Amino acid sequence: MTKKSIIKKVVVVVMVVIFAGFSGVFAAGEDRADGFTVTVVDDLNREIRLEKKPERIISLSPNITEILFALGLDEEIVGVTTYADYPEAALEKEKIGTIVEPNIEKIISLKPDLVFAAGINKLETVFTLKKLGIKVAGFNPTRVNDIFVTIKKIGKLTGKSKEARAMVTSMYIEMAEIQELVDAALKDRPRPRVFYEIWSDPLYTAGKNTFIDDVINLAGGVNIGAKAPGKWPQFNLEQLLIENPDVYISSLHSAPGKVTVEKIKKRTGYSSLKAVKNNRVYIVDQNLVSRPSPRIIKGLKEFVKALFPELRDKINDM
């Protein structure tokens, strides 16, 4: 390990400690063995107060389901949506309907003492559950740093503060190690310009101030979608040809049917793209980058490998 690497890790740990110190701005109370009383402000700007550690938890969003499992809450999770497919244990949990149309009666029957919702869920669902006397906490991380904050808040609400802090610290350190590799690869060369395809027909990408935009920047690229208005802008072929990305990344589930590199290259007009000419078209697992969860670090690694193929072995060894 180089001196520079050691210094960077120390800086990251200090940042995490400082971040943890400011967590009181967002959450109050402590999940101690001798008592459990916590108050957390969720992303709907509501104070969520719990006087008992939740024992029956329902998640209305796959990304929150992933966070809950990562915190070791397998036994407490009693219900998830039909879209919850990670980890494998999520597939065995009781299904409460879809993200958009959860079955309220099913939720009631499971007798949850805490339900987690996300920005992808309807506000109507949150308000309906609240009227029924069910405690609901809503979190909608839109940036990479928001993911860390969300993990800490969920950890606080579930009595897993220690585990949440450890997870966030580990993620920060891993990001620092990745950043060191990226910085070295970028020495004396420009950042590659990247287009990330969320959906192919019509063509959608990630705009500015989104966690996918953050991932592209952290991976050493320039997100050409950041120029377009909105967080999830639609692109047309003319815009794409004008921007002419160096690297084209598509998500695995971006369109009905199997997405392949060859199919992307054969699309009308794509043959003139630099990314196609130079064989810089890649496909990544959509769930690694489209879900603001702990797996965002894995998504970041996939982007780094696409942008800097020479780093593939080093990233795989991390």
C-alpha positions in Angstrom: 0.0 0.0 0.0 1.5 3.4 -1.0 1.9 6.3 1.3 -0.7 8.2 -0.8 -3.1 5.3 -0.4 -2.7 5.3 3.4 -3.3 9.0 3.6 -6.4 8.8 1.4 -7.8 6.1 3.6 -7.2 8.1 6.8 -8.8 11.1 5.2 -11.9 9.0 4.3 -12.2 7.5 7.8 -12.0 11.0 9.3 -14.7 12.2 6.9 -16.9 9.3 8.0 -16.3 10.1 11.7 -17.3 13.7 11.0 -20.3 12.6 9.0 -21.4 10.4 11.9 -21.0 13.3 14.3 -23.4 15.3 12.3 -26.0 12.5 12.2 -27.7 14.2 15.1 -29.0 16.8 12.6 -31.0 14.0 11.0 -31.7 11.6 13.9 -32.2 11.7 17.6 -32.2 9.0 20.2 -30.1 5.9 20.5 -30.8 2.2 19.9 -29.4 1.0 23.2 -29.9 -2.3 24.9 -31.5 -0.6 27.9 -34.1 1.2 25.8 -35.2 2.1 22.3 -36.5 5.6 21.5 -35.5 7.2 18.2 -36.7 10.1 16.1 -35.6 10.4 12.5 -36.6 12.9 9.9 -37.5 11.1 6.7 -37.3 12.5 3.1 -40.9 13.7 3.3 -39.7 16.0 6.1 -41.7 14.1 8.7 -40.5 13.2 12.2 -40.7 9.4 12.5 -40.6 8.5 16.2 -40.3 4.9 17.5 -40.4 3.8 21.1 -39.9 0.2 20.3 -37.5 -1.6 18.0 -39.5 -2.7 15.0 -40.0 -6.5 14.7 -42.2 -6.7 11.7 -41.0 -4.6 8.7 -42.4 -4.2 5.2 -40.4 -2.7 2.3 -42.2 -1.1 -0.6 -39.1 -0.6 -2.7 -36.3 -3.0 -3.9 -33.5 -0.6 -3.0 -34.7 -0.4 0.6 -35.2 -4.1 0.7 -31.5 -4.5 -0.2 -30.5 -2.1 2.6 -32.5 -3.9 5.1 -31.0 -7.3 4.2 -27.5 -5.8 4.2 -28.1 -4.5 7.8 -29.0 -8.1 8.9 -32.7 -7.7 9.2 -33.8 -10.9 7.4 -35.9 -12.1 10.3 -37.7 -8.7 10.8 -38.7 -8.4 7.1 -42.2 -9.8 6.7 -43.2 -8.3 3.3 -41.7 -7.0 0.1 -42.9 -6.1 -3.4 -42.9 -8.4 -6.4 -39.9 -6.5 -7.7 -37.6 -7.5 -4.8 -35.2 -9.9 -6.3 -32.0 -9.3 -4.3 -30.7 -10.9 -2.2 -32.1 -14.4 -3.0 -33.7 -14.4 0.4 -36.0 -11.6 -0.7 -37.6 -14.0 -3.2 -38.9 -16.1 -0.3 -40.6 -13.2 1.6 -44.3 -12.6 1.5 -45.3 -10.4 -1.5 -47.5 -7.3 -0.8 -48.1 -6.4 -4.5 -46.2 -4.2 -6.9 -44.3 -0.9 -6.3 -47.0 1.2 -7.9 -50.0 -0.8 -6.6 -49.3 -2.4 -3.3 -52.1 -4.5 -1.7 -53.2 -2.4 1.3 -55.2 -5.3 2.7 -52.2 -7.6 2.5 -50.0 -5.1 4.2 -52.6 -4.7 7.1 -52.8 -8.5 7.4 -49.0 -8.7 8.0 -49.3 -6.4 11.0 -46.2 -4.4 10.4 -44.9 -2.0 13.0 -42.8 -0.1 10.4 -43.2 0.2 6.6 -40.5 1.7 4.4 -41.5 3.6 1.3 -39.4 5.3 -1.5 -39.8 8.0 -4.0 -40.9 5.4 -6.6 -44.0 4.7 -4.5 -47.2 6.8 -4.7 -47.7 9.4 -1.9 -51.3 8.2 -1.8 -50.0 4.8 -0.5 -48.0 6.5 2.3 -51.0 8.7 3.4 -53.4 5.7 3.3 -51.2 3.6 5.5 -50.7 6.6 7.9 -54.4 7.0 8.2 -54.7 3.4 9.1 -52.3 3.9 12.0 -49.3 2.2 10.3 -46.0 3.9 10.8 -44.4 4.7 7.4 -40.9 6.2 6.8 -40.1 7.5 3.3 -36.6 7.7 1.8 -35.7 8.8 -1.7 -31.9 9.0 -2.2 -31.2 10.9 -5.4 -27.4 11.3 -5.1 -24.7 8.8 -4.0 -24.2 10.7 -0.7 -27.9 10.4 -0.1 -27.5 6.7 -0.2 -25.1 6.9 2.8 -27.5 9.1 4.7 -30.4 6.8 4.0 -28.5 3.7 5.2 -27.7 5.5 8.4 -31.3 6.6 9.0 -32.7 3.2 8.3 -30.1 1.8 10.6 -31.2 4.2 13.3 -34.9 3.3 12.9 -34.2 -0.5 13.0 -31.7 -0.6 15.9 -28.9 -1.3 13.5 -26.9 2.0 13.9 -23.6 0.2 14.5 -24.0 -2.0 11.4 -25.1 1.1 9.3 -22.0 3.1 10.3 -19.7 0.1 9.5 -21.4 -0.3 6.1 -21.0 3.4 5.2 -17.4 3.5 6.4 -16.6 0.4 4.2 -18.3 2.0 1.2 -16.4 5.2 1.7 -13.1 3.4 1.9 -13.8 1.3 -1.2 -14.7 4.5 -3.1 -11.4 6.0 -2.1 -9.5 3.0 -3.3 -11.4 3.1 -6.6 -10.8 6.9 -6.9 -7.1 6.3 -6.5 -7.0 3.9 -9.5 -9.2 6.3 -11.6 -7.0 9.3 -10.8 -3.9 7.4 -11.9 -5.6 6.2 -15.1 -6.7 9.8 -16.0 -3.2 11.2 -15.7 -2.3 13.1 -18.9 -5.6 12.2 -20.7 -9.1 13.6 -20.9 -12.1 12.1 -19.2 -14.0 9.8 -21.6 -17.5 11.1 -22.5 -20.2 8.7 -21.6 -23.8 8.0 -22.6 -25.8 5.8 -20.3 -28.9 4.2 -21.7 -31.7 3.7 -19.3 -34.3 2.8 -21.9 -33.9 2.4 -25.7 -37.2 3.1 -27.3 -37.7 6.0 -26.7 -34.1 6.6 -25.6 -33.7 7.8 -22.0 -30.6 8.6 -20.0 -29.6 9.9 -16.6 -29.3 13.7 -16.2 -27.5 16.0 -13.9 -27.7 15.6 -10.1 -28.7 11.9 -10.1 -26.8 9.0 -8.5 -26.1 7.6 -11.9 -24.6 11.0 -12.9 -22.5 10.7 -9.7 -21.4 7.2 -10.6 -20.2 8.3 -14.1 -18.2 11.2 -12.6 -16.7 9.0 -9.8 -15.8 6.4 -12.5 -13.8 9.1 -14.3 -16.2 9.9 -17.1 -18.2 12.9 -18.3 -22.0 12.3 -18.4 -23.2 13.8 -21.7 -26.8 13.4 -20.4 -26.0 16.1 -17.8 -26.4 18.7 -20.5 -30.0 17.8 -21.1 -32.8 19.3 -18.9 -34.3 17.2 -16.2 -33.0 14.3 -14.2 -34.1 11.5 -16.6 -34.1 13.2 -20.1 -35.2 11.7 -23.3 -32.6 11.8 -26.1 -33.1 11.5 -29.9 -30.7 10.1 -32.4 -29.7 13.6 -33.6 -28.7 14.6 -30.1 -26.8 11.4 -29.6 -24.9 11.8 -32.9 -24.0 15.4 -32.0 -22.7 14.4 -28.6 -20.9 11.4 -30.1 -19.9 9.6 -26.8 -16.6 7.8 -26.4 -18.3 5.1 -24.3 -21.8 3.8 -24.6 -23.2 1.9 -21.6 -26.6 0.2 -21.7 -28.5 -1.3 -18.8 -29.3 -5.0 -19.0 -33.1 -4.5 -18.8 -33.3 -1.3 -20.8 -35.7 -2.7 -23.3 -38.1 -5.7 -23.8 -36.2 -8.7 -25.0 -32.5 -9.4 -24.6 -30.2 -6.5 -25.0 -26.8 -7.3 -26.6 -23.9 -5.2 -27.7 -24.3 -6.3 -31.3 -28.0 -5.3 -31.4 -27.0 -1.8 -30.1 -24.3 -1.4 -32.7 -26.8 -2.3 -35.5 -29.3 0.4 -34.5 -30.0 3.0 -37.2 -27.3 5.7 -37.2 -25.2 4.1 -34.5 -22.4 3.0 -36.8 -21.0 6.5 -36.9 -20.7 6.8 -33.1 -17.1 6.8 -31.8 -18.2 4.3 -29.1 -19.4 1.9 -31.8 -16.4 2.4 -34.1 -13.9 1.8 -31.2 -15.8 -1.1 -29.7 -16.6 0.8 -26.5 -20.2 -0.4 -26.1 -20.9 -2.2 -22.8 -23.8 -3.6 -20.9 -24.1 -3.5 -17.1 -26.7 -5.0 -14.7 -29.3 -2.3 -14.4 -30.0 -3.1 -10.7 -26.4 -2.2 -9.8 -26.8 1.4 -10.8 -30.5 2.1 -11.0 -31.2 1.1 -7.4 -29.8 3.5 -4.7 -28.5 0.7 -2.5 -25.2 -0.6 -1.1 -24.6 -2.3 -4.4 -24.0 1.1 -6.0 -20.3 0.4 -5.3 -20.5 -2.7 -7.5 -22.1 -0.5 -10.2 -19.3 2.0 -9.9 -16.8 -0.8 -10.4 -18.6 -1.9 -13.5 -18.5 1.6 -14.9 -14.7 1.9 -14.1 -14.0 -1.3 -16.0 -16.0 0.0 -19.0 -14.2 3.4 -19.0 -10.8 2.0 -18.3 -10.5 -1.6 -19.5 -6.8 -1.7 -18.3 -8.1 -1.5 -14.7 -10.3 -4.5 -15.0 -8.0 -6.9 -13.2 -7.3 -4.5 -10.4 -11.0 -3.7 -9.9 -11.9 -7.5 -9.9 -9.2 -8.1 -7.2 -10.7 -5.5 -4.8 
